[in-house]
Each structure stands twice: as C-alpha cells, then as structure tokens.
Amino acid sequence: MDLEEFFKTPEEAEKAKKLAMVFYDKILISSKLSNPDALLFCAYMIANHEKTSSPEIDKVELLFLQSGRTKTDFSKALYELTVRQRPIKLKKTDNKLEFTSAGLERVKKLLEEESI
C-alpha cells in the first residue's frame, strides 16, 4: 500500500505525508487534525483512490476509524460538515458523499499548510 494510490500526483502524496502514514496494511490519519478535517481528508483520499467525485460513506468511515477515531466522532464530524458549518463542505446523498467547492478548498489548504 502506498499513499500515491490515494492522491492525484506524487507531489500531492508527498505533501500528504504530514497528515497520513502507511503502517503495514493501514493508513493512519494524523491525530493533529480535527475530526471534521480528518473526515474531509479521508473522503478526499477515497475519492481519488476510487476515481470518483462521490465516495461511498462506508469506505470513508472505515479509513476514518482505522486511525483510532470512533463511530461517534464520525457521526458528529459528518453532521458538522454537511449541516452545521457554513459554507457546508460535503453533501450526503444516499450512501455517498459529494464535495462542495468549500470542502475541496479546505483539503487543498490542509495539504499546503507547513505545520498542522
């Protein structure tokens, strides 16, 4: 397993190393990220891996949970991103998530930040 599978370019994967690491058969997301940012980051990774603009919620949740976060953390973060935060960062449709431009901009900002 390699981070490059989850990002558009090798440069983007290199930037992501400050936010995620591969540990054998798992990808661990930095505990320095808030739960909503971690969920956004997981959704972005799954979208790239699956080459889709609408990743399945179950796959995003699985990656989120691998990092030691809980189902409650996931539910609260999903609510924050789809309902509470303005502008909303994700839209929930059936069993899929869709990024808004604000959501993609937030992920790009996370990747560009020097330190988290």
N, CA, C and O atoms as a GROMACS GRO file, in nm:
protein
  464
    1MET      N    1   0.085  -0.118   0.000
    1MET     CA    2   0.000   0.000   0.000
    1MET      C    3   0.090   0.124   0.000
    1MET      O    4   0.189   0.131   0.073
    2ASP      N    5   0.053   0.220  -0.082
    2ASP     CA    6   0.132   0.341  -0.097
    2ASP      C    7   0.040   0.462  -0.098
    2ASP      O    8  -0.069   0.457  -0.155
    3LEU      N    9   0.081   0.570  -0.035
    3LEU     CA   10  -0.001   0.691  -0.032
    3LEU      C   11  -0.031   0.744  -0.172
    3LEU      O   12  -0.136   0.805  -0.194
    4GLU      N   13   0.058   0.722  -0.266
    4GLU     CA   14   0.038   0.774  -0.401
    4GLU      C   15  -0.091   0.721  -0.465
    4GLU      O   16  -0.146   0.784  -0.555
    5GLU      N   17  -0.139   0.605  -0.419
    5GLU     CA   18  -0.265   0.549  -0.470
    5GLU      C   19  -0.385   0.637  -0.434
    5GLU      O   20  -0.491   0.625  -0.495
    6PHE      N   21  -0.368   0.722  -0.334
    6PHE     CA   22  -0.480   0.800  -0.280
    6PHE      C   23  -0.474   0.948  -0.314
    6PHE      O   24  -0.553   1.028  -0.262
    7PHE      N   25  -0.380   0.986  -0.400
    7PHE     CA   26  -0.364   1.126  -0.437
    7PHE      C   27  -0.344   1.140  -0.587
    7PHE      O   28  -0.305   1.045  -0.655
    8LYS      N   29  -0.371   1.259  -0.637
    8LYS     CA   30  -0.368   1.281  -0.782
    8LYS      C   31  -0.228   1.280  -0.840
    8LYS      O   32  -0.207   1.234  -0.952
    9THR      N   33  -0.131   1.331  -0.764
    9THR     CA   34   0.006   1.341  -0.814
    9THR      C   35   0.104   1.295  -0.706
    9THR      O   36   0.070   1.294  -0.588
   10PRO      N   37   0.225   1.258  -0.746
   10PRO     CA   38   0.327   1.224  -0.646
   10PRO      C   39   0.358   1.342  -0.554
   10PRO      O   40   0.388   1.322  -0.436
   11GLU      N   41   0.352   1.464  -0.607
   11GLU     CA   42   0.377   1.582  -0.524
   11GLU      C   43   0.270   1.598  -0.416
   11GLU      O   44   0.301   1.632  -0.302
   12GLU      N   45   0.146   1.574  -0.453
   12GLU     CA   46   0.038   1.583  -0.356
   12GLU      C   47   0.054   1.474  -0.249
   12GLU      O   48   0.031   1.499  -0.130
   13ALA      N   49   0.093   1.354  -0.289
   13ALA     CA   50   0.115   1.245  -0.194
   13ALA      C   51   0.229   1.280  -0.099
   13ALA      O   52   0.224   1.248   0.020
   14GLU      N   53   0.331   1.345  -0.149
   14GLU     CA   54   0.443   1.386  -0.064
   14GLU      C   55   0.396   1.487   0.041
   14GLU      O   56   0.435   1.477   0.158
   15LYS      N   57   0.314   1.583   0.000
   15LYS     CA   58   0.260   1.682   0.094
   15LYS      C   59   0.172   1.614   0.199
   15LYS      O   60   0.166   1.658   0.314
   16ALA      N   61   0.104   1.507   0.160
   16ALA     CA   62   0.012   1.438   0.249
   16ALA      C   63   0.083   1.360   0.359
   16ALA      O   64   0.019   1.320   0.456
   17LYS      N   65   0.212   1.338   0.345
   17LYS     CA   66   0.284   1.259   0.445
   17LYS      C   67   0.284   1.323   0.583
   17LYS      O   68   0.308   1.254   0.683
   18LYS      N   69   0.258   1.453   0.591
   18LYS     CA   70   0.249   1.516   0.723
   18LYS      C   71   0.112   1.492   0.787
   18LYS      O   72   0.093   1.518   0.906
   19LEU      N   73   0.017   1.442   0.708
   19LEU     CA   74  -0.120   1.418   0.756
   19LEU      C   75  -0.157   1.271   0.765
   19LEU      O   76  -0.252   1.235   0.834
   20ALA      N   77  -0.083   1.187   0.694
   20ALA     CA   78  -0.117   1.044   0.691
   20ALA      C   79   0.009   0.961   0.676
   20ALA      O   80   0.108   1.006   0.617
   21MET      N   81   0.004   0.841   0.729
   21MET     CA   82   0.117   0.749   0.711
   21MET      C   83   0.065   0.608   0.690
   21MET      O   84  -0.040   0.569   0.742
   22VAL      N   85   0.141   0.533   0.612
   22VAL     CA   86   0.108   0.393   0.590
   22VAL      C   87   0.178   0.312   0.698
   22VAL      O   88   0.298   0.328   0.720
   23PHE      N   89   0.103   0.227   0.764
   23PHE     CA   90   0.158   0.136   0.864
   23PHE      C   91   0.110  -0.004   0.829
   23PHE      O   92  -0.002  -0.042   0.863
   24TYR      N   93   0.195  -0.078   0.761
   24TYR     CA   94   0.163  -0.210   0.708
   24TYR      C   95   0.040  -0.203   0.618
   24TYR      O   96   0.046  -0.148   0.508
   25ASP      N   97  -0.071  -0.258   0.664
   25ASP     CA   98  -0.191  -0.263   0.578
   25ASP      C   99  -0.293  -0.155   0.613
   25ASP      O  100  -0.408  -0.162   0.571
   26LYS      N  101  -0.250  -0.054   0.690
   26LYS     CA  102  -0.341   0.053   0.730
   26LYS      C  103  -0.285   0.189   0.693
   26LYS      O  104  -0.164   0.208   0.682
   27ILE      N  105  -0.376   0.282   0.674
   27ILE     CA  106  -0.338   0.422   0.659
   27ILE      C  107  -0.388   0.494   0.783
   27ILE      O  108  -0.507   0.489   0.815
   28LEU      N  109  -0.298   0.560   0.852
   28LEU     CA  110  -0.332   0.630   0.975
   28LEU      C  111  -0.332   0.780   0.948
   28LEU      O  112  -0.235   0.835   0.895
   29ILE      N  113  -0.439   0.845   0.986
   29ILE     CA  114  -0.455   0.989   0.969
   29ILE      C  115  -0.407   1.058   1.097
   29ILE      O  116  -0.437   1.013   1.207
   30SER      N  117  -0.335   1.166   1.082
   30SER     CA  118  -0.278   1.238   1.196
   30SER      C  119  -0.383   1.274   1.301
   30SER      O  120  -0.493   1.320   1.268
   31SER      N  121  -0.348   1.251   1.426
   31SER     CA  122  -0.437   1.288   1.536
   31SER      C  123  -0.438   1.440   1.557
   31SER      O  124  -0.519   1.491   1.634
   32LYS      N  125  -0.348   1.511   1.489
   32LYS     CA  126  -0.345   1.657   1.499
   32LYS      C  127  -0.460   1.722   1.422
   32LYS      O  128  -0.493   1.838   1.446
   33LEU      N  129  -0.521   1.647   1.331
   33LEU     CA  130  -0.636   1.700   1.256
   33LEU      C  131  -0.762   1.690   1.341
   33LEU      O  132  -0.782   1.591   1.412
   34SER      N  133  -0.846   1.791   1.334
   34SER     CA  134  -0.976   1.783   1.400
   34SER      C  135  -1.056   1.671   1.332
   34SER      O  136  -1.022   1.630   1.221
   35ASN      N  137  -1.159   1.622   1.397
   35ASN     CA  138  -1.240   1.517   1.336
   35ASN      C  139  -1.303   1.560   1.203
   35ASN      O  140  -1.299   1.482   1.108
   36PRO      N  141  -1.360   1.682   1.193
   36PRO     CA  142  -1.413   1.722   1.062
   36PRO      C  143  -1.305   1.728   0.953
   36PRO      O  144  -1.329   1.686   0.840
   37ASP      N  145  -1.187   1.780   0.985
   37ASP     CA  146  -1.079   1.784   0.886
   37ASP      C  147  -1.032   1.644   0.850
   37ASP      O  148  -1.004   1.616   0.733
   38ALA      N  149  -1.025   1.556   0.948
   38ALA     CA  150  -0.985   1.417   0.921
   38ALA      C  151  -1.087   1.349   0.830
   38ALA      O  152  -1.049   1.276   0.739
   39LEU      N  153  -1.215   1.373   0.854
   39LEU     CA  154  -1.319   1.314   0.768
   39LEU      C  155  -1.308   1.368   0.625
   39LEU      O  156  -1.317   1.291   0.529
   40LEU      N  157  -1.289   1.497   0.610
   40LEU     CA  158  -1.270   1.556   0.477
   40LEU      C  159  -1.151   1.494   0.407
   40LEU      O  160  -1.157   1.459   0.289
   41PHE      N  161  -1.042   1.481   0.480
   41PHE     CA  162  -0.920   1.425   0.424
   41PHE      C  163  -0.941   1.279   0.382
   41PHE      O  164  -0.895   1.238   0.276
   42CYS      N  165  -1.010   1.203   0.466
   42CYS     CA  166  -1.041   1.063   0.431
   42CYS      C  167  -1.129   1.055   0.307
   42CYS      O  168  -1.105   0.972   0.219
   43ALA      N  169  -1.229   1.140   0.299
   43ALA     CA  170  -1.318   1.142   0.182
   43ALA      C  171  -1.239   1.174   0.055
   43ALA      O  172  -1.262   1.115  -0.050
   44TYR      N  173  -1.147   1.269   0.066
   44TYR     CA  174  -1.064   1.307  -0.048
   44TYR      C  175  -0.977   1.189  -0.092
   44TYR      O  176  -0.964   1.162  -0.212
   45MET      N  177  -0.918   1.121   0.004
   45MET     CA  178  -0.832   1.006  -0.029
   45MET      C  179  -0.912   0.895  -0.097
   45MET      O  180  -0.867   0.839  -0.197
   46ILE      N  181  -1.028   0.864  -0.044
   46ILE     CA  182  -1.111   0.757  -0.103
   46ILE      C  183  -1.160   0.798  -0.241
   46ILE      O  184  -1.162   0.716  -0.333
   47ALA      N  185  -1.199   0.923  -0.258
   47ALA     CA  186  -1.244   0.972  -0.389
   47ALA      C  187  -1.134   0.953  -0.494
   47ALA      O  188  -1.160   0.908  -0.605
   48ASN      N  189  -1.012   0.988  -0.458
   48ASN     CA  190  -0.900   0.971  -0.550
   48ASN      C  191  -0.871   0.824  -0.578
   48ASN      O  192  -0.847   0.786  -0.692
   49HIS      N  193  -0.873   0.743  -0.473
   49HIS     CA  194  -0.844   0.601  -0.488
   49HIS      C  195  -0.947   0.533  -0.578
   49HIS      O  196  -0.912   0.450  -0.662
   50GLU      N  197  -1.073   0.570  -0.560
   50GLU     CA  198  -1.182   0.510  -0.637
   50GLU      C  199  -1.205   0.583  -0.770
   50GLU      O  200  -1.285   0.539  -0.853
   51LYS      N  201  -1.135   0.695  -0.788
   51LYS     CA  202  -1.152   0.779  -0.908
   51LYS      C  203  -1.298   0.817  -0.930
   51LYS      O  204  -1.356   0.795  -1.036
   52THR      N  205  -1.355   0.875  -0.823
   52THR     CA  206  -1.495   0.918  -0.826
   52THR      C  207  -1.509   1.050  -0.751
   52THR      O  208  -1.431   1.079  -0.660
   53SER      N  209  -1.607   1.128  -0.789
   53SER     CA  210  -1.634   1.251  -0.716
   53SER      C  211  -1.727   1.227  -0.598
   53SER      O  212  -1.749   1.317  -0.517
   54SER      N  213  -1.781   1.106  -0.588
   54SER     CA  214  -1.877   1.072  -0.482
   54SER      C  215  -1.837   0.944  -0.411
   54SER      O  216  -1.890   0.837  -0.441
   55PRO      N  217  -1.743   0.952  -0.316
   55PRO     CA  218  -1.702   0.830  -0.246
   55PRO      C  219  -1.813   0.775  -0.156
   55PRO      O  220  -1.896   0.850  -0.105
   56GLU      N  221  -1.812   0.644  -0.138
   56GLU     CA  222  -1.911   0.579  -0.053
   56GLU      C  223  -1.880   0.609   0.094
   56GLU      O  224  -1.765   0.604   0.138
   57ILE      N  225  -1.985   0.641   0.168
   57ILE     CA  226  -1.970   0.676   0.310
   57ILE      C  227  -1.902   0.563   0.387
   57ILE      O  228  -1.816   0.590   0.471
   58ASP      N  229  -1.938   0.438   0.360
   58ASP     CA  230  -1.880   0.325   0.435
   58ASP      C  231  -1.729   0.317   0.419
   58ASP      O  232  -1.658   0.288   0.515
   59LYS      N  233  -1.679   0.344   0.299
   59LYS     CA  234  -1.534   0.338   0.275
   59LYS      C  235  -1.463   0.453   0.344
   59LYS      O  236  -1.354   0.436   0.398
   60VAL      N  237  -1.525   0.570   0.342
   60VAL     CA  238  -1.468   0.686   0.410
   60VAL      C  239  -1.465   0.660   0.561
   60VAL      O  240  -1.366   0.688   0.627
   61GLU      N  241  -1.573   0.606   0.613
   61GLU     CA  242  -1.581   0.578   0.757
   61GLU      C  243  -1.476   0.475   0.798
   61GLU      O  244  -1.414   0.491   0.903
   62LEU      N  245  -1.454   0.374   0.719
   62LEU     CA  246  -1.355   0.271   0.751
   62LEU      C  247  -1.216   0.332   0.764
   62LEU      O  248  -1.143   0.302   0.859
   63LEU      N  249  -1.178   0.418   0.671
   63LEU     CA  250  -1.048   0.484   0.678
   63LEU      C  251  -1.041   0.574   0.802
   63LEU      O  252  -0.939   0.577   0.871
   64PHE      N  253  -1.147   0.647   0.830
   64PHE     CA  254  -1.156   0.734   0.947
   64PHE      C  255  -1.137   0.654   1.076
   64PHE      O  256  -1.065   0.697   1.166
   65LEU      N  257  -1.201   0.538   1.086
   65LEU     CA  258  -1.196   0.455   1.207
   65LEU      C  259  -1.060   0.388   1.226
   65LEU      O  260  -1.021   0.360   1.339
   66GLN      N  261  -0.988   0.363   1.116
   66GLN     CA  262  -0.855   0.300   1.126
   66GLN      C  263  -0.760   0.382   1.212
   66GLN      O  264  -0.665   0.328   1.269
   67SER      N  265  -0.784   0.510   1.220
   67SER     CA  266  -0.693   0.598   1.294
   67SER      C  267  -0.728   0.612   1.441
   67SER      O  268  -0.677   0.701   1.509
   68GLY      N  269  -0.812   0.524   1.491
   68GLY     CA  270  -0.845   0.525   1.632
   68GLY      C  271  -0.958   0.619   1.669
   68GLY      O  272  -0.986   0.640   1.787
   69ARG      N  273  -1.022   0.675   1.570
   69ARG     CA  274  -1.138   0.760   1.596
   69ARG      C  275  -1.261   0.671   1.606
   69ARG      O  276  -1.258   0.556   1.562
   70THR      N  277  -1.367   0.723   1.662
   70THR     CA  278  -1.485   0.640   1.689
   70THR      C  279  -1.598   0.668   1.590
   70THR      O  280  -1.596   0.766   1.515
   71LYS      N  281  -1.697   0.579   1.593
   71LYS     CA  282  -1.816   0.600   1.510
   71LYS      C  283  -1.889   0.728   1.552
   71LYS      O  284  -1.945   0.798   1.469
   72THR      N  285  -1.888   0.757   1.682
   72THR     CA  286  -1.950   0.880   1.730
   72THR      C  287  -1.876   1.001   1.675
   72THR      O  288  -1.938   1.098   1.633
   73ASP      N  289  -1.742   0.994   1.676
   73ASP     CA  290  -1.662   1.102   1.616
   73ASP      C  291  -1.700   1.121   1.470
   73ASP      O  292  -1.714   1.234   1.423
   74PHE      N  293  -1.716   1.010   1.398
   74PHE     CA  294  -1.751   1.016   1.256
   74PHE      C  295  -1.888   1.082   1.237
   74PHE      O  296  -1.904   1.171   1.153
   75SER      N  297  -1.984   1.039   1.314
   75SER     CA  298  -2.120   1.093   1.301
   75SER      C  299  -2.124   1.243   1.329
   75SER      O  300  -2.188   1.320   1.256
   76LYS      N  301  -2.055   1.284   1.435
   76LYS     CA  302  -2.052   1.427   1.470
   76LYS      C  303  -1.980   1.509   1.363
   76LYS      O  304  -2.026   1.617   1.327
   77ALA      N  305  -1.869   1.457   1.313
   77ALA     CA  306  -1.793   1.528   1.210
   77ALA      C  307  -1.874   1.538   1.081
   77ALA      O  308  -1.871   1.641   1.014
   78LEU      N  309  -1.945   1.431   1.047
   78LEU     CA  310  -2.029   1.433   0.927
   78LEU      C  311  -2.139   1.538   0.940
   78LEU      O  312  -2.169   1.609   0.844
   79TYR      N  313  -2.200   1.546   1.057
   79TYR     CA  314  -2.301   1.648   1.082
   79TYR      C  315  -2.242   1.788   1.068
   79TYR      O  316  -2.302   1.876   1.006
   80GLU      N  317  -2.124   1.807   1.126
   80GLU     CA  318  -2.057   1.938   1.116
   80GLU      C  319  -2.037   1.979   0.970
   80GLU      O  320  -2.066   2.092   0.931
   81LEU      N  321  -1.988   1.885   0.890
   81LEU     CA  322  -1.951   1.916   0.751
   81LEU      C  323  -2.070   1.927   0.657
   81LEU      O  324  -2.064   2.000   0.557
   82THR      N  325  -2.179   1.857   0.687
   82THR     CA  326  -2.295   1.856   0.596
   82THR      C  327  -2.407   1.949   0.638
   82THR      O  328  -2.493   1.983   0.556
   83VAL      N  329  -2.409   1.991   0.766
   83VAL     CA  330  -2.521   2.071   0.815
   83VAL      C  331  -2.475   2.199   0.885
   83VAL      O  332  -2.518   2.309   0.850
   84ARG      N  333  -2.388   2.185   0.981
   84ARG     CA  334  -2.360   2.294   1.074
   84ARG      C  335  -2.265   2.400   1.019
   84ARG      O  336  -2.293   2.519   1.029
   85GLN      N  337  -2.153   2.357   0.960
   85GLN     CA  338  -2.056   2.454   0.912
   85GLN      C  339  -2.109   2.529   0.791
   85GLN      O  340  -2.179   2.472   0.708
   86ARG      N  341  -2.075   2.656   0.784
   86ARG     CA  342  -2.111   2.737   0.667
   86ARG      C  343  -1.986   2.796   0.610
   86ARG      O  344  -1.909   2.856   0.686
   87PRO      N  345  -1.959   2.784   0.485
   87PRO     CA  346  -2.038   2.705   0.391
   87PRO      C  347  -2.018   2.555   0.418
   87PRO      O  348  -1.915   2.513   0.471
   88ILE      N  349  -2.118   2.475   0.380
   88ILE     CA  350  -2.105   2.331   0.401
   88ILE      C  351  -1.990   2.278   0.315
   88ILE      O  352  -1.961   2.331   0.208
   89LYS      N  353  -1.927   2.173   0.364
   89LYS     CA  354  -1.808   2.119   0.296
   89LYS      C  355  -1.839   1.990   0.219
   89LYS      O  356  -1.771   1.958   0.122
   90LEU      N  357  -1.943   1.917   0.264
   90LEU     CA  358  -1.983   1.792   0.199
   90LEU      C  359  -2.134   1.786   0.188
   90LEU      O  360  -2.206   1.843   0.270
   91LYS      N  361  -2.181   1.716   0.087
   91LYS     CA  362  -2.322   1.685   0.074
   91LYS      C  363  -2.337   1.534   0.085
   91LYS      O  364  -2.257   1.459   0.031
   92LYS      N  365  -2.440   1.491   0.157
   92LYS     CA  366  -2.467   1.349   0.175
   92LYS      C  367  -2.584   1.312   0.086
   92LYS      O  368  -2.693   1.368   0.098
   93THR      N  369  -2.561   1.217  -0.004
   93THR     CA  370  -2.664   1.170  -0.095
   93THR      C  371  -2.668   1.018  -0.088
   93THR      O  372  -2.573   0.952  -0.128
   94ASP      N  373  -2.778   0.964  -0.038
   94ASP     CA  374  -2.790   0.818  -0.020
   94ASP      C  375  -2.671   0.769   0.062
   94ASP      O  376  -2.653   0.810   0.176
   95ASN      N  377  -2.590   0.682   0.004
   95ASN     CA  378  -2.475   0.627   0.076
   95ASN      C  379  -2.343   0.687   0.026
   95ASN      O  380  -2.238   0.624   0.039
   96LYS      N  381  -2.350   0.806  -0.031
   96LYS     CA  382  -2.230   0.869  -0.087
   96LYS      C  383  -2.213   1.011  -0.034
   96LYS      O  384  -2.307   1.073   0.015
   97LEU      N  385  -2.090   1.059  -0.045
   97LEU     CA  386  -2.057   1.196  -0.008
   97LEU      C  387  -2.012   1.269  -0.133
   97LEU      O  388  -1.948   1.212  -0.220
   98GLU      N  389  -2.048   1.396  -0.140
   98GLU     CA  390  -2.004   1.479  -0.250
   98GLU      C  391  -1.938   1.604  -0.192
   98GLU      O  392  -1.992   1.666  -0.101
   99PHE      N  393  -1.823   1.639  -0.247
   99PHE     CA  394  -1.754   1.759  -0.203
   99PHE      C  395  -1.823   1.883  -0.258
   99PHE      O  396  -1.876   1.882  -0.369
  100THR      N  397  -1.823   1.989  -0.179
  100THR     CA  398  -1.857   2.121  -0.231
  100THR      C  399  -1.723   2.188  -0.261
  100THR      O  400  -1.617   2.137  -0.224
  101SER      N  401  -1.727   2.302  -0.328
  101SER     CA  402  -1.602   2.372  -0.355
  101SER      C  403  -1.533   2.411  -0.225
  101SER      O  404  -1.410   2.409  -0.217
  102ALA      N  405  -1.611   2.446  -0.123
  102ALA     CA  406  -1.553   2.482   0.008
  102ALA      C  407  -1.481   2.362   0.070
  102ALA      O  408  -1.378   2.378   0.134
  103GLY      N  409  -1.534   2.244   0.051
  103GLY     CA  410  -1.471   2.123   0.103
  103GLY      C  411  -1.339   2.094   0.035
  103GLY      O  412  -1.240   2.062   0.101
  104LEU      N  413  -1.337   2.104  -0.097
  104LEU     CA  414  -1.212   2.082  -0.171
  104LEU      C  415  -1.108   2.188  -0.138
  104LEU      O  416  -0.990   2.158  -0.126
  105GLU      N  417  -1.153   2.312  -0.123
  105GLU     CA  418  -1.060   2.419  -0.086
  105GLU      C  419  -0.997   2.392   0.051
  105GLU      O  420  -0.879   2.420   0.072
  106ARG      N  421  -1.076   2.339   0.144
  106ARG     CA  422  -1.023   2.308   0.277
  106ARG      C  423  -0.917   2.198   0.269
  106ARG      O  424  -0.814   2.207   0.335
  107VAL      N  425  -0.943   2.094   0.190
  107VAL     CA  426  -0.844   1.987   0.176
  107VAL      C  427  -0.715   2.042   0.115
  107VAL      O  428  -0.606   2.009   0.161
  108LYS      N  429  -0.727   2.123   0.013
  108LYS     CA  430  -0.608   2.182  -0.052
  108LYS      C  431  -0.530   2.266   0.049
  108LYS      O  432  -0.407   2.264   0.051
  109LYS      N  433  -0.602   2.340   0.133
  109LYS     CA  434  -0.537   2.422   0.236
  109LYS      C  435  -0.462   2.333   0.336
  109LYS      O  436  -0.350   2.364   0.375
  110LEU      N  437  -0.524   2.222   0.377
  110LEU     CA  438  -0.457   2.128   0.468
  110LEU      C  439  -0.329   2.075   0.407
  110LEU      O  440  -0.227   2.062   0.476
  111LEU      N  441  -0.332   2.043   0.279
  111LEU     CA  442  -0.214   1.990   0.212
  111LEU      C  443  -0.103   2.095   0.199
  111LEU      O  444   0.015   2.061   0.198
  112GLU      N  445  -0.142   2.220   0.188
  112GLU     CA  446  -0.044   2.328   0.169
  112GLU      C  447   0.016   2.380   0.299
  112GLU      O  448   0.125   2.436   0.298
  113GLU      N  449  -0.055   2.362   0.411
  113GLU     CA  450  -0.006   2.415   0.538
  113GLU      C  451   0.127   2.352   0.574
  113GLU      O  452   0.147   2.231   0.560
  114GLU      N  453   0.218   2.435   0.621
  114GLU     CA  454   0.352   2.388   0.658
  114GLU      C  455   0.350   2.298   0.780
  114GLU      O  456   0.418   2.196   0.784
  115SER      N  457   0.272   2.336   0.880
  115SER     CA  458   0.264   2.255   1.001
  115SER      C  459   0.119   2.247   1.046
  115SER      O  460   0.042   2.343   1.034
  116ILE      N  461   0.087   2.135   1.097
  116ILE     CA  462  -0.051   2.112   1.144
  116ILE      C  463  -0.048   2.101   1.294
  116ILE      O  464  -0.153   2.081   1.357
   0.00000   0.00000   0.00000
